[in-house]
Amino acid sequence: MNFEKRRIGLVSSFYLKNGESVYGELKMNKDQFNGTAKDIAGKVQQAAGKMTGNKEQQIKGAGKQIEGKMQETRGDLKQAVNSVTAKK
C-alpha cells in the first residue's frame, strides 16, 4: 500500500498518496510521544553544543535524536498493528 503519515500535534493520520484517508486520525501512543520528546530534546542539546562549541554535546544530541526517532517508529508500528487488528 502506498501511503504517507502526517502528524499534527499529538494526532497522526495516514493518507494514500492521492490524499484519501487510510486509517483516519489516531491518538499518539506512549512510544510516539516519548520518542518525539527525545528527538526534540536531542535537537536542543545538539544546538546548545554547536553554540558553545562542545562537540561531545553535539554528538550526544544527535544520538538522542536517533534514539527518539527509533522509539517513535516503534510506536508507529504498534499503532498500525492495533488499527489493522481493530478493523477485523
SEFIZA-3560 file (N, C-alpha, C; in Angstrom, 3 decimals):
REM SEFIZA-3560
<numar><xx>0.844</xx><yy>-1.172</yy><zz>0.000</zz><atom>N</atom></numar>
<numar><xx>0.000</xx><yy>0.000</yy><zz>0.000</zz><atom>CA</atom></numar>
<numar><xx>0.893</xx><yy>1.241</yy><zz>0.000</zz><atom>C</atom></numar>
<numar><xx>0.601</xx><yy>2.197</yy><zz>-0.807</zz><atom>N</atom></numar>
<numar><xx>1.389</xx><yy>3.405</yy><zz>-0.944</zz><atom>CA</atom></numar>
<numar><xx>0.719</xx><yy>4.527</yy><zz>-0.151</zz><atom>C</atom></numar>
<numar><xx>1.212</xx><yy>4.793</yy><zz>1.080</zz><atom>N</atom></numar>
<numar><xx>0.612</xx><yy>5.832</yy><zz>1.899</zz><atom>CA</atom></numar>
<numar><xx>1.685</xx><yy>6.624</yy><zz>2.617</zz><atom>C</atom></numar>
<numar><xx>1.286</xx><yy>7.762</yy><zz>3.160</zz><atom>N</atom></numar>
<numar><xx>2.196</xx><yy>8.594</yy><zz>3.918</zz><atom>CA</atom></numar>
<numar><xx>1.541</xx><yy>8.945</yy><zz>5.243</zz><atom>C</atom></numar>
<numar><xx>2.378</xx><yy>9.217</yy><zz>6.248</zz><atom>N</atom></numar>
<numar><xx>1.879</xx><yy>9.568</yy><zz>7.565</zz><atom>CA</atom></numar>
<numar><xx>2.079</xx><yy>11.061</yy><zz>7.772</zz><atom>C</atom></numar>
<numar><xx>1.071</xx><yy>11.721</yy><zz>8.287</zz><atom>N</atom></numar>
<numar><xx>1.179</xx><yy>13.139</yy><zz>8.624</zz><atom>CA</atom></numar>
<numar><xx>0.888</xx><yy>13.291</yy><zz>10.103</zz><atom>C</atom></numar>
<numar><xx>1.717</xx><yy>14.037</yy><zz>10.799</zz><atom>N</atom></numar>
<numar><xx>1.497</xx><yy>14.262</yy><zz>12.226</zz><atom>CA</atom></numar>
<numar><xx>1.264</xx><yy>15.746</yy><zz>12.443</zz><atom>C</atom></numar>
<numar><xx>0.181</xx><yy>16.048</yy><zz>13.129</zz><atom>N</atom></numar>
<numar><xx>-0.115</xx><yy>17.422</yy><zz>13.515</zz><atom>CA</atom></numar>
<numar><xx>-0.351</xx><yy>17.394</yy><zz>15.014</zz><atom>C</atom></numar>
<numar><xx>0.537</xx><yy>17.983</yy><zz>15.772</zz><atom>N</atom></numar>
<numar><xx>0.413</xx><yy>17.957</yy><zz>17.225</zz><atom>CA</atom></numar>
<numar><xx>0.509</xx><yy>16.532</yy><zz>17.742</zz><atom>C</atom></numar>
<numar><xx>-0.478</xx><yy>16.111</yy><zz>18.506</zz><atom>N</atom></numar>
<numar><xx>-0.470</xx><yy>14.786</yy><zz>19.107</zz><atom>CA</atom></numar>
<numar><xx>-1.316</xx><yy>13.794</yy><zz>18.330</zz><atom>C</atom></numar>
<numar><xx>-1.667</xx><yy>14.118</yy><zz>17.083</zz><atom>N</atom></numar>
<numar><xx>-2.531</xx><yy>13.253</yy><zz>16.291</zz><atom>CA</atom></numar>
<numar><xx>-1.822</xx><yy>12.870</yy><zz>15.002</zz><atom>C</atom></numar>
<numar><xx>-1.873</xx><yy>11.592</yy><zz>14.658</zz><atom>N</atom></numar>
<numar><xx>-1.298</xx><yy>11.106</yy><zz>13.400</zz><atom>CA</atom></numar>
<numar><xx>-2.422</xx><yy>10.699</yy><zz>12.468</zz><atom>C</atom></numar>
<numar><xx>-2.231</xx><yy>10.919</yy><zz>11.200</zz><atom>N</atom></numar>
<numar><xx>-3.174</xx><yy>10.466</yy><zz>10.188</zz><atom>CA</atom></numar>
<numar><xx>-2.394</xx><yy>9.784</yy><zz>9.085</zz><atom>C</atom></numar>
<numar><xx>-2.977</xx><yy>8.765</yy><zz>8.498</zz><atom>N</atom></numar>
<numar><xx>-2.362</xx><yy>8.058</yy><zz>7.398</zz><atom>CA</atom></numar>
<numar><xx>-3.177</xx><yy>8.348</yy><zz>6.139</zz><atom>C</atom></numar>
<numar><xx>-2.508</xx><yy>8.709</yy><zz>5.055</zz><atom>N</atom></numar>
<numar><xx>-3.179</xx><yy>9.084</yy><zz>3.822</zz><atom>CA</atom></numar>
<numar><xx>-2.576</xx><yy>8.333</yy><zz>2.645</zz><atom>C</atom></numar>
<numar><xx>-3.421</xx><yy>7.983</yy><zz>1.690</zz><atom>N</atom></numar>
<numar><xx>-2.922</xx><yy>7.489</yy><zz>0.418</zz><atom>CA</atom></numar>
<numar><xx>-2.266</xx><yy>8.657</yy><zz>-0.288</zz><atom>C</atom></numar>
<numar><xx>-1.442</xx><yy>8.398</yy><zz>-1.265</zz><atom>N</atom></numar>
<numar><xx>-0.746</xx><yy>9.470</yy><zz>-1.973</zz><atom>CA</atom></numar>
<numar><xx>-1.721</xx><yy>10.451</yy><zz>-2.643</zz><atom>C</atom></numar>
<numar><xx>-2.951</xx><yy>9.993</yy><zz>-2.935</zz><atom>N</atom></numar>
<numar><xx>-3.931</xx><yy>10.898</yy><zz>-3.542</zz><atom>CA</atom></numar>
<numar><xx>-4.659</xx><yy>11.738</yy><zz>-2.493</zz><atom>C</atom></numar>
<numar><xx>-4.306</xx><yy>11.585</yy><zz>-1.201</zz><atom>N</atom></numar>
<numar><xx>-4.886</xx><yy>12.398</yy><zz>-0.146</zz><atom>CA</atom></numar>
<numar><xx>-6.041</xx><yy>11.736</yy><zz>0.591</zz><atom>C</atom></numar>
<numar><xx>-6.508</xx><yy>10.592</yy><zz>0.133</zz><atom>N</atom></numar>
<numar><xx>-7.611</xx><yy>9.898</yy><zz>0.789</zz><atom>CA</atom></numar>
<numar><xx>-7.126</xx><yy>9.279</yy><zz>2.097</zz><atom>C</atom></numar>
<numar><xx>-7.895</xx><yy>9.440</yy><zz>3.173</zz><atom>N</atom></numar>
<numar><xx>-7.505</xx><yy>8.911</yy><zz>4.482</zz><atom>CA</atom></numar>
<numar><xx>-7.569</xx><yy>7.395</yy><zz>4.485</zz><atom>C</atom></numar>
<numar><xx>-6.544</xx><yy>6.771</yy><zz>5.081</zz><atom>N</atom></numar>
<numar><xx>-6.496</xx><yy>5.315</yy><zz>5.165</zz><atom>CA</atom></numar>
<numar><xx>-7.052</xx><yy>4.850</yy><zz>6.505</zz><atom>C</atom></numar>
<numar><xx>-6.497</xx><yy>5.332</yy><zz>7.590</zz><atom>N</atom></numar>
<numar><xx>-6.900</xx><yy>4.883</yy><zz>8.922</zz><atom>CA</atom></numar>
<numar><xx>-7.618</xx><yy>5.962</yy><zz>9.710</zz><atom>C</atom></numar>
<numar><xx>-7.695</xx><yy>7.152</yy><zz>9.190</zz><atom>N</atom></numar>
<numar><xx>-8.302</xx><yy>8.238</yy><zz>9.948</zz><atom>CA</atom></numar>
<numar><xx>-7.328</xx><yy>8.762</yy><zz>10.989</zz><atom>C</atom></numar>
<numar><xx>-7.815</xx><yy>9.605</yy><zz>11.851</zz><atom>N</atom></numar>
<numar><xx>-6.940</xx><yy>10.191</yy><zz>12.862</zz><atom>CA</atom></numar>
<numar><xx>-6.828</xx><yy>9.259</yy><zz>14.059</zz><atom>C</atom></numar>
<numar><xx>-5.622</xx><yy>9.104</yy><zz>14.549</zz><atom>N</atom></numar>
<numar><xx>-5.326</xx><yy>8.225</yy><zz>15.671</zz><atom>CA</atom></numar>
<numar><xx>-4.543</xx><yy>9.012</yy><zz>16.706</zz><atom>C</atom></numar>
<numar><xx>-4.831</xx><yy>8.791</yy><zz>17.973</zz><atom>N</atom></numar>
<numar><xx>-4.078</xx><yy>9.483</yy><zz>19.014</zz><atom>CA</atom></numar>
<numar><xx>-2.675</xx><yy>8.906</yy><zz>19.119</zz><atom>C</atom></numar>
<numar><xx>-1.750</xx><yy>9.735</yy><zz>19.557</zz><atom>N</atom></numar>
<numar><xx>-0.353</xx><yy>9.347</yy><zz>19.697</zz><atom>CA</atom></numar>
<numar><xx>-0.211</xx><yy>8.405</yy><zz>20.890</zz><atom>C</atom></numar>
<numar><xx>0.490</xx><yy>7.278</yy><zz>20.707</zz><atom>N</atom></numar>
<numar><xx>0.703</xx><yy>6.361</yy><zz>21.818</zz><atom>CA</atom></numar>
<numar><xx>1.945</xx><yy>6.780</yy><zz>22.613</zz><atom>C</atom></numar>
<numar><xx>2.207</xx><yy>6.045</yy><zz>23.705</zz><atom>N</atom></numar>
<numar><xx>3.291</xx><yy>6.400</yy><zz>24.613</zz><atom>CA</atom></numar>
<numar><xx>4.657</xx><yy>6.422</yy><zz>23.921</zz><atom>C</atom></numar>
<numar><xx>4.931</xx><yy>5.417</yy><zz>23.075</zz><atom>N</atom></numar>
<numar><xx>6.223</xx><yy>5.388</yy><zz>22.382</zz><atom>CA</atom></numar>
<numar><xx>6.360</xx><yy>6.548</yy><zz>21.407</zz><atom>C</atom></numar>
<numar><xx>5.295</xx><yy>6.889</yy><zz>20.711</zz><atom>N</atom></numar>
<numar><xx>5.358</xx><yy>8.021</yy><zz>19.784</zz><atom>CA</atom></numar>
<numar><xx>5.617</xx><yy>9.320</yy><zz>20.546</zz><atom>C</atom></numar>
<numar><xx>4.906</xx><yy>9.499</yy><zz>21.651</zz><atom>N</atom></numar>
<numar><xx>5.056</xx><yy>10.721</yy><zz>22.446</zz><atom>CA</atom></numar>
<numar><xx>6.470</xx><yy>10.831</yy><zz>23.020</zz><atom>C</atom></numar>
<numar><xx>6.932</xx><yy>9.751</yy><zz>23.680</zz><atom>N</atom></numar>
<numar><xx>8.267</xx><yy>9.782</yy><zz>24.282</zz><atom>CA</atom></numar>
<numar><xx>9.367</xx><yy>9.893</yy><zz>23.229</zz><atom>C</atom></numar>
<numar><xx>9.166</xx><yy>9.241</yy><zz>22.087</zz><atom>N</atom></numar>
<numar><xx>10.140</xx><yy>9.335</yy><zz>21.008</zz><atom>CA</atom></numar>
<numar><xx>10.250</xx><yy>10.752</yy><zz>20.467</zz><atom>C</atom></numar>
<numar><xx>9.112</xx><yy>11.399</yy><zz>20.292</zz><atom>N</atom></numar>
<numar><xx>9.110</xx><yy>12.780</yy><zz>19.819</zz><atom>CA</atom></numar>
<numar><xx>9.785</xx><yy>13.694</yy><zz>20.841</zz><atom>C</atom></numar>
<numar><xx>9.510</xx><yy>13.459</yy><zz>22.123</zz><atom>N</atom></numar>
<numar><xx>10.135</xx><yy>14.269</yy><zz>23.179</zz><atom>CA</atom></numar>
<numar><xx>11.653</xx><yy>14.093</yy><zz>23.167</zz><atom>C</atom></numar>
<numar><xx>12.137</xx><yy>12.850</yy><zz>23.008</zz><atom>N</atom></numar>
<numar><xx>13.590</xx><yy>12.601</yy><zz>22.956</zz><atom>CA</atom></numar>
<numar><xx>14.211</xx><yy>13.269</yy><zz>21.732</zz><atom>C</atom></numar>
<numar><xx>13.507</xx><yy>13.215</yy><zz>20.606</zz><atom>N</atom></numar>
<numar><xx>14.005</xx><yy>13.831</yy><zz>19.379</zz><atom>CA</atom></numar>
<numar><xx>14.170</xx><yy>15.342</yy><zz>19.580</zz><atom>C</atom></numar>
<numar><xx>13.164</xx><yy>15.966</yy><zz>20.161</zz><atom>N</atom></numar>
<numar><xx>13.223</xx><yy>17.418</yy><zz>20.399</zz><atom>CA</atom></numar>
<numar><xx>14.337</xx><yy>17.745</yy><zz>21.387</zz><atom>C</atom></numar>
<numar><xx>14.438</xx><yy>16.967</yy><zz>22.468</zz><atom>N</atom></numar>
<numar><xx>15.496</xx><yy>17.202</yy><zz>23.460</zz><atom>CA</atom></numar>
<numar><xx>16.875</xx><yy>17.051</yy><zz>22.809</zz><atom>C</atom></numar>
<numar><xx>17.012</xx><yy>16.085</yy><zz>21.917</zz><atom>N</atom></numar>
<numar><xx>18.272</xx><yy>15.890</yy><zz>21.214</zz><atom>CA</atom></numar>
<numar><xx>18.613</xx><yy>17.063</yy><zz>20.315</zz><atom>C</atom></numar>
<numar><xx>17.605</xx><yy>17.614</yy><zz>19.656</zz><atom>N</atom></numar>
<numar><xx>17.839</xx><yy>18.789</yy><zz>18.794</zz><atom>CA</atom></numar>
<numar><xx>18.301</xx><yy>19.976</yy><zz>19.621</zz><atom>C</atom></numar>
<numar><xx>17.671</xx><yy>20.162</yy><zz>20.786</zz><atom>N</atom></numar>
<numar><xx>18.061</xx><yy>21.262</yy><zz>21.673</zz><atom>CA</atom></numar>
<numar><xx>19.488</xx><yy>21.045</yy><zz>22.179</zz><atom>C</atom></numar>
<numar><xx>19.805</xx><yy>19.816</yy><zz>22.590</zz><atom>N</atom></numar>
<numar><xx>21.143</xx><yy>19.505</yy><zz>23.094</zz><atom>CA</atom></numar>
<numar><xx>22.201</xx><yy>19.698</yy><zz>22.005</zz><atom>C</atom></numar>
<numar><xx>21.884</xx><yy>19.269</yy><zz>20.800</zz><atom>N</atom></numar>
<numar><xx>22.829</xx><yy>19.420</yy><zz>19.696</zz><atom>CA</atom></numar>
<numar><xx>23.051</xx><yy>20.904</yy><zz>19.373</zz><atom>C</atom></numar>
<numar><xx>21.975</xx><yy>21.672</yy><zz>19.354</zz><atom>N</atom></numar>
<numar><xx>22.095</xx><yy>23.103</yy><zz>19.070</zz><atom>CA</atom></numar>
<numar><xx>22.891</xx><yy>23.819</yy><zz>20.159</zz><atom>C</atom></numar>
<numar><xx>22.661</xx><yy>23.439</yy><zz>21.411</zz><atom>N</atom></numar>
<numar><xx>23.420</xx><yy>24.041</yy><zz>22.514</zz><atom>CA</atom></numar>
<numar><xx>24.902</xx><yy>23.693</yy><zz>22.379</zz><atom>C</atom></numar>
<numar><xx>25.187</xx><yy>22.464</yy><zz>21.976</zz><atom>N</atom></numar>
<numar><xx>26.577</xx><yy>22.062</yy><zz>21.757</zz><atom>CA</atom></numar>
<numar><xx>27.231</xx><yy>22.859</yy><zz>20.647</zz><atom>C</atom></numar>
<numar><xx>26.470</xx><yy>23.127</yy><zz>19.582</zz><atom>N</atom></numar>
<numar><xx>27.017</xx><yy>23.930</yy><zz>18.475</zz><atom>CA</atom></numar>
<numar><xx>27.299</xx><yy>25.354</yy><zz>18.927</zz><atom>C</atom></numar>
<numar><xx>26.373</xx><yy>25.922</yy><zz>19.712</zz><atom>N</atom></numar>
<numar><xx>26.546</xx><yy>27.310</yy><zz>20.158</zz><atom>CA</atom></numar>
<numar><xx>27.749</xx><yy>27.460</yy><zz>21.087</zz><atom>C</atom></numar>
<numar><xx>27.993</xx><yy>26.447</yy><zz>21.895</zz><atom>N</atom></numar>
<numar><xx>29.112</xx><yy>26.519</yy><zz>22.846</zz><atom>CA</atom></numar>
<numar><xx>30.389</xx><yy>25.904</yy><zz>22.296</zz><atom>C</atom></numar>
<numar><xx>30.299</xx><yy>25.261</yy><zz>21.136</zz><atom>N</atom></numar>
<numar><xx>31.471</xx><yy>24.616</yy><zz>20.552</zz><atom>CA</atom></numar>
<numar><xx>31.817</xx><yy>23.296</yy><zz>21.218</zz><atom>C</atom></numar>
<numar><xx>30.859</xx><yy>22.701</yy><zz>21.920</zz><atom>N</atom></numar>
<numar><xx>31.086</xx><yy>21.452</yy><zz>22.644</zz><atom>CA</atom></numar>
<numar><xx>30.688</xx><yy>20.270</yy><zz>21.756</zz><atom>C</atom></numar>
<numar><xx>31.691</xx><yy>19.631</yy><zz>21.163</zz><atom>N</atom></numar>
<numar><xx>31.443</xx><yy>18.500</yy><zz>20.240</zz><atom>CA</atom></numar>
<numar><xx>30.757</xx><yy>17.329</yy><zz>20.942</zz><atom>C</atom></numar>
<numar><xx>31.115</xx><yy>17.085</yy><zz>22.210</zz><atom>N</atom></numar>
<numar><xx>30.519</xx><yy>15.963</yy><zz>22.951</zz><atom>CA</atom></numar>
<numar><xx>29.001</xx><yy>16.141</yy><zz>23.076</zz><atom>C</atom></numar>
<numar><xx>28.564</xx><yy>17.357</yy><zz>23.377</zz><atom>N</atom></numar>
<numar><xx>27.126</xx><yy>17.610</yy><zz>23.497</zz><atom>CA</atom></numar>
<numar><xx>26.428</xx><yy>17.510</yy><zz>22.134</zz><atom>C</atom></numar>
<numar><xx>27.118</xx><yy>17.907</yy><zz>21.076</zz><atom>N</atom></numar>
<numar><xx>26.555</xx><yy>17.773</yy><zz>19.733</zz><atom>CA</atom></numar>
<numar><xx>26.329</xx><yy>16.302</yy><zz>19.395</zz><atom>C</atom></numar>
<numar><xx>27.306</xx><yy>15.468</yy><zz>19.723</zz><atom>N</atom></numar>
<numar><xx>27.207</xx><yy>14.034</yy><zz>19.433</zz><atom>CA</atom></numar>
<numar><xx>26.126</xx><yy>13.386</yy><zz>20.292</zz><atom>C</atom></numar>
<numar><xx>26.084</xx><yy>13.744</yy><zz>21.585</zz><atom>N</atom></numar>
<numar><xx>25.039</xx><yy>13.206</yy><zz>22.464</zz><atom>CA</atom></numar>
<numar><xx>23.654</xx><yy>13.619</yy><zz>21.977</zz><atom>C</atom></numar>
<numar><xx>23.530</xx><yy>14.848</yy><zz>21.521</zz><atom>N</atom></numar>
<numar><xx>22.245</xx><yy>15.333</yy><zz>20.997</zz><atom>CA</atom></numar>
<numar><xx>21.824</xx><yy>14.578</yy><zz>19.755</zz><atom>C</atom></numar>
<numar><xx>22.777</xx><yy>14.328</yy><zz>18.861</zz><atom>N</atom></numar>
<numar><xx>22.474</xx><yy>13.567</yy><zz>17.646</zz><atom>CA</atom></numar>
<numar><xx>22.057</xx><yy>12.141</yy><zz>18.006</zz><atom>C</atom></numar>
<numar><xx>22.732</xx><yy>11.551</yy><zz>18.984</zz><atom>N</atom></numar>
<numar><xx>22.377</xx><yy>10.204</yy><zz>19.428</zz><atom>CA</atom></numar>
<numar><xx>20.985</xx><yy>10.152</yy><zz>20.032</zz><atom>C</atom></numar>
<numar><xx>20.655</xx><yy>11.183</yy><zz>20.803</zz><atom>N</atom></numar>
<numar><xx>19.318</xx><yy>11.241</yy><zz>21.415</zz><atom>CA</atom></numar>
<numar><xx>18.237</xx><yy>11.394</yy><zz>20.342</zz><atom>C</atom></numar>
<numar><xx>18.542</xx><yy>12.122</yy><zz>19.280</zz><atom>N</atom></numar>
<numar><xx>17.587</xx><yy>12.255</yy><zz>18.172</zz><atom>CA</atom></numar>
<numar><xx>17.342</xx><yy>10.905</yy><zz>17.503</zz><atom>C</atom></numar>
<numar><xx>18.400</xx><yy>10.153</yy><zz>17.269</zz><atom>N</atom></numar>
<numar><xx>18.265</xx><yy>8.828</yy><zz>16.649</zz><atom>CA</atom></numar>
<numar><xx>17.443</xx><yy>7.915</yy><zz>17.550</zz><atom>C</atom></numar>
<numar><xx>17.768</xx><yy>7.931</yy><zz>18.842</zz><atom>N</atom></numar>
<numar><xx>17.023</xx><yy>7.115</yy><zz>19.807</zz><atom>CA</atom></numar>
<numar><xx>15.537</xx><yy>7.489</yy><zz>19.803</zz><atom>C</atom></numar>
<numar><xx>15.260</xx><yy>8.784</yy><zz>19.755</zz><atom>N</atom></numar>
<numar><xx>13.876</xx><yy>9.253</yy><zz>19.731</zz><atom>CA</atom></numar>
<numar><xx>13.139</xx><yy>8.829</yy><zz>18.470</zz><atom>C</atom></numar>
<numar><xx>13.801</xx><yy>8.931</yy><zz>17.327</zz><atom>N</atom></numar>
<numar><xx>13.166</xx><yy>8.528</yy><zz>16.068</zz><atom>CA</atom></numar>
<numar><xx>12.894</xx><yy>7.026</yy><zz>16.044</zz><atom>C</atom></numar>
<numar><xx>13.801</xx><yy>6.238</yy><zz>16.632</zz><atom>N</atom></numar>
<numar><xx>13.591</xx><yy>4.793</yy><zz>16.696</zz><atom>CA</atom></numar>
<numar><xx>12.384</xx><yy>4.463</yy><zz>17.582</zz><atom>C</atom></numar>
<numar><xx>12.287</xx><yy>5.136</yy><zz>18.725</zz><atom>N</atom></numar>
<numar><xx>11.158</xx><yy>4.886</yy><zz>19.621</zz><atom>CA</atom></numar>
<numar><xx>9.853</xx><yy>5.345</yy><zz>18.971</zz><atom>C</atom></numar>
<numar><xx>9.893</xx><yy>6.461</yy><zz>18.274</zz><atom>N</atom></numar>
<numar><xx>8.703</xx><yy>6.951</yy><zz>17.576</zz><atom>CA</atom></numar>
<numar><xx>8.264</xx><yy>5.958</yy><zz>16.500</zz><atom>C</atom></numar>
<numar><xx>9.228</xx><yy>5.396</yy><zz>15.773</zz><atom>N</atom></numar>
<numar><xx>8.910</xx><yy>4.405</yy><zz>14.737</zz><atom>CA</atom></numar>
<numar><xx>8.301</xx><yy>3.155</yy><zz>15.358</zz><atom>C</atom></numar>
<numar><xx>8.833</xx><yy>2.725</yy><zz>16.513</zz><atom>N</atom></numar>
<numar><xx>8.252</xx><yy>1.580</yy><zz>17.216</zz><atom>CA</atom></numar>
<numar><xx>6.788</xx><yy>1.876</yy><zz>17.569</zz><atom>C</atom></numar>
<numar><xx>6.526</xx><yy>3.087</yy><zz>18.017</zz><atom>N</atom></numar>
<numar><xx>5.150</xx><yy>3.489</yy><zz>18.328</zz><atom>CA</atom></numar>
<numar><xx>4.274</xx><yy>3.515</yy><zz>17.091</zz><atom>C</atom></numar>
<numar><xx>4.833</xx><yy>3.964</yy><zz>15.965</zz><atom>N</atom></numar>
<numar><xx>4.077</xx><yy>3.976</yy><zz>14.705</zz><atom>CA</atom></numar>
<numar><xx>3.682</xx><yy>2.552</yy><zz>14.308</zz><atom>C</atom></numar>
<numar><xx>4.636</xx><yy>1.619</yy><zz>14.453</zz><atom>N</atom></numar>
<numar><xx>4.353</xx><yy>0.229</yy><zz>14.107</zz><atom>CA</atom></numar>
<numar><xx>3.279</xx><yy>-0.358</yy><zz>15.020</zz><atom>C</atom></numar>
<numar><xx>3.371</xx><yy>-0.092</yy><zz>16.316</zz><atom>N</atom></numar>
<numar><xx>2.359</xx><yy>-0.572</yy><zz>17.258</zz><atom>CA</atom></numar>
<numar><xx>0.988</xx><yy>-0.029</yy><zz>16.881</zz><atom>C</atom></numar>
<numar><xx>0.946</xx><yy>1.253</yy><zz>16.552</zz><atom>N</atom></numar>
<numar><xx>-0.318</xx><yy>1.885</yy><zz>16.201</zz><atom>CA</atom></numar>
<numar><xx>-0.897</xx><yy>1.295</yy><zz>14.925</zz><atom>C</atom></numar>
<numar><xx>-0.051</xx><yy>1.048</yy><zz>13.941</zz><atom>N</atom></numar>
<numar><xx>-0.523</xx><yy>0.459</yy><zz>12.679</zz><atom>CA</atom></numar>
<numar><xx>-1.074</xx><yy>-0.939</yy><zz>12.912</zz><atom>C</atom></numar>
<numar><xx>-0.370</xx><yy>-1.749</yy><zz>13.708</zz><atom>N</atom></numar>
<numar><xx>-0.842</xx><yy>-3.105</yy><zz>14.011</zz><atom>CA</atom></numar>
<numar><xx>-2.160</xx><yy>-3.050</yy><zz>14.755</zz><atom>C</atom></numar>
<numar><xx>-2.249</xx><yy>-2.178</yy><zz>15.749</zz><atom>N</atom></numar>
<numar><xx>-3.501</xx><yy>-2.067</yy><zz>16.520</zz><atom>CA</atom></numar>
<numar><xx>-4.665</xx><yy>-1.615</yy><zz>15.661</zz><atom>C</atom></numar>
<numar><xx>-4.428</xx><yy>-0.686</yy><zz>14.740</zz><atom>N</atom></numar>
<numar><xx>-5.516</xx><yy>-0.201</yy><zz>13.903</zz><atom>CA</atom></numar>
<numar><xx>-5.973</xx><yy>-1.274</yy><zz>12.900</zz><atom>C</atom></numar>
<numar><xx>-5.032</xx><yy>-2.076</yy><zz>12.406</zz><atom>N</atom></numar>
<numar><xx>-5.396</xx><yy>-3.147</yy><zz>11.475</zz><atom>CA</atom></numar>
<numar><xx>-6.162</xx><yy>-4.251</yy><zz>12.187</zz><atom>C</atom></numar>
<numar><xx>-5.680</xx><yy>-4.641</yy><zz>13.376</zz><atom>N</atom></numar>
<numar><xx>-6.354</xx><yy>-5.720</yy><zz>14.110</zz><atom>CA</atom></numar>
<numar><xx>-7.699</xx><yy>-5.268</yy><zz>14.652</zz><atom>C</atom></numar>
<numar><xx>-7.865</xx><yy>-3.983</yy><zz>14.931</zz><atom>N</atom></numar>
<numar><xx>-9.137</xx><yy>-3.469</yy><zz>15.431</zz><atom>CA</atom></numar>
<numar><xx>-10.208</xx><yy>-3.457</yy><zz>14.349</zz><atom>C</atom></numar>
<numar><xx>-9.801</xx><yy>-3.366</yy><zz>13.089</zz><atom>N</atom></numar>
<numar><xx>-10.768</xx><yy>-3.313</yy><zz>11.973</zz><atom>CA</atom></numar>
<numar><xx>-11.285</xx><yy>-4.684</yy><zz>11.588</zz><atom>C</atom></numar>
<numar><xx>-10.667</xx><yy>-5.751</yy><zz>12.090</zz><atom>N</atom></numar>
<numar><xx>-11.088</xx><yy>-7.104</yy><zz>11.725</zz><atom>CA</atom></numar>
<numar><xx>-12.296</xx><yy>-7.544</yy><zz>12.498</zz><atom>C</atom></numar>
//
